[in-house]
Amino acid sequence: MTDVKICGLREPAHVALAAEAGARYVGFVFFPRSPRAVTPADAAALSLHVPVGVAQVGLFVDPDDAILDEVLAVVPLDIIQLHGHEDPVRVAAIKARTGLPVMKAVGISGPEDLGQLTDYSLVADLLLVDAKPAPGAALPGGNGLAFDWRLLQGRRWLRPWLLAGGLTPDNVAEAVRLTRAPGVDVSSGVEAAPGVKDKDLIRSFITAARG
Ligand SMILES: O=C(O)c1ccccc1NCC(=O)[C@H](O)[C@H](O)COP(=O)(O)O
C-alpha cells in the first residue's frame, strides 16, 4: 500500500484526521515565508495529536544548526526534510548532528535532474522526488506544480522515496500507477486556500493514494 505524507499541517484536527485516515507521515513547515509555517511552539502542540506509528517530519530550507536545535528541543521529530540547496556534505552533517533520518527533496523538471537522486541516495535516508519550482517562484516547494511523471518510469534508487508536486485526490492514483512510487507527499493539493487544509480533500487524497 502506498505510504502517504500530508505536509504543511497547522491545525490539530487536521493532524488527527490525517493520522486516522491512514497517513504514515505528517509534515510541519519551519520556513517562515511559507503560508504553512509553524513556530516550534505551534509544532510542539500539534505533535501531541500525532499517534504512535505516524512519523513527524520537520521541513526545513537550508537550516543552520541553531534552528535545528531550537526545533528539536521542543518537537519530537522523527525525520528531517531538507527542501533547500543543501549539498550532500550538509545533508550528512545534519544527519550526524541531529541523529535523525533525513529526507532530501530533489526538484525535477527534466531528465538532466535525475542524476541528483543518485547522488543524494548515498547520504539521505529517504528521497522526495518533487517538481522543480518555476524560476522566480516565491517558495522552493509546496507550489502545486507537477512534473512529467514518465521521467521516473523504470528508475530505481537505493533509498525509499516519495513522489511530490502537484498531486491531488484526482491525479494521485494515476501518478502512483505510472511511477510505482512507494510513497506520495501532498500539501497544496489538499488545501482550500494557501495554508488552509481541507478535511474532505485530506480524506479523499489518502483514500485515492492507498487504493
Ligand atoms: O509547503 C511549503 O510552503 C513549502 C515551503 C518551502 C519548501 C517546501 C514547501 N513545501 C513542500 C511540500 O509541501 C511537499 O513536500 C511537496 O513539495 C508537495 O507540495 P505540493 O505540490 O503543494 O503538493
The ligand as an SDF file (V2000), in Angstrom:
LIG
                    3D

 23 23  0  0  0  0  0  0  0  0999 V2000
    4.7500   23.9810    1.5860 O   0  0  0  0  0  0  0  0  0  0  0  0
    5.5170   24.9370    1.6700 C   0  0  0  0  0  0  0  0  0  0  0  0
    5.0890   26.0580    1.9340 O   0  0  0  0  0  0  0  0  0  0  0  0
    6.9720   24.7510    1.4370 C   0  0  0  0  0  0  0  0  0  0  0  0
    7.8200   25.8090    1.6820 C   0  0  0  0  0  0  0  0  0  0  0  0
    9.1560   25.6740    1.4610 C   0  0  0  0  0  0  0  0  0  0  0  0
    9.6740   24.4790    0.9860 C   0  0  0  0  0  0  0  0  0  0  0  0
    8.8390   23.4160    0.7340 C   0  0  0  0  0  0  0  0  0  0  0  0
    7.4830   23.5440    0.9530 C   0  0  0  0  0  0  0  0  0  0  0  0
    6.6220   22.5060    0.7070 N   0  0  0  0  0  0  0  0  0  0  0  0
    6.9930   21.2450    0.2170 C   0  0  0  0  0  0  0  0  0  0  0  0
    5.8600   20.3000    0.3650 C   0  0  0  0  0  0  0  0  0  0  0  0
    4.8930   20.5840    0.9770 O   0  0  0  0  0  0  0  0  0  0  0  0
    5.8710   18.9660   -0.1720 C   0  0  0  0  0  0  0  0  0  0  0  0
    6.9950   18.3430    0.3150 O   0  0  0  0  0  0  0  0  0  0  0  0
    5.7330   18.8550   -1.6490 C   0  0  0  0  0  0  0  0  0  0  0  0
    6.6280   19.7040   -2.2700 O   0  0  0  0  0  0  0  0  0  0  0  0
    4.3370   18.9570   -2.1590 C   0  0  0  0  0  0  0  0  0  0  0  0
    3.8890   20.2220   -2.4640 O   0  0  0  0  0  0  0  0  0  0  0  0
    2.5580   20.4370   -3.3320 P   0  0  0  0  0  0  0  0  0  0  0  0
    2.9400   20.4930   -4.7670 O   0  0  0  0  0  0  0  0  0  0  0  0
    1.9960   21.7140   -2.8510 O   0  0  0  0  0  0  0  0  0  0  0  0
    1.6370   19.2980   -3.0440 O   0  0  0  0  0  0  0  0  0  0  0  0
  1  2  2  0
  2  3  1  0
  2  4  1  0
  4  5  1  0
  4  9  2  0
  5  6  2  0
  6  7  1  0
  7  8  2  0
  8  9  1  0
  9 10  1  0
 10 11  1  0
 11 12  1  0
 12 13  2  0
 12 14  1  0
 14 15  1  0
 14 16  1  0
 16 17  1  0
 16 18  1  0
 18 19  1  0
 19 20  1  0
 20 21  2  0
 20 22  1  0
 20 23  1  0
M  END
$$$$
